[in-house]
């Protein structure tokens, strides 16, 4: 079982990664016909840790969406082409974010606030915050009272 099964389970189409170019073009044409626009966002999940979608893909996709004049909750013509092993999975951006929210157990209001920060910065702010174990109780390593001891 893959770390990303809950995301690939939302795929509306999948196929061999070796046929990615043809499959992406087919999905793009079908999406264009349905919505009048189509935007593909490619993601390589192979070899990535489980938190990669939360700490990297979610924030960067939100920032990308904003640049394209979409929002996380309203981005119907955007789809992800997710490469995992020798397969490619196609998931709508809206389904990707629904699954991300559900898999993280985040309430609607909190998720809305989180995605707004991602749209603005493209970064997962929580992943950038130091923890007590990393920074010695909130202080950067090597900091102290300002006096140097010999």
Secondary structure, 3 states (H helix, E strand, C coil): CCCCHHHHCCCCEEEEHHHHHHHHHHHHHHHHHHHCCCEEEEEECCCCCCCHHHHHHHHHHHHHHHHCCCECCECCCEEEEEEECCEEEEEEHHHHHHHHHHHHCCCHHHHHHHHHHHHHHCCCHHHHCCCHHHHCCCCCCCCCCCCCCC
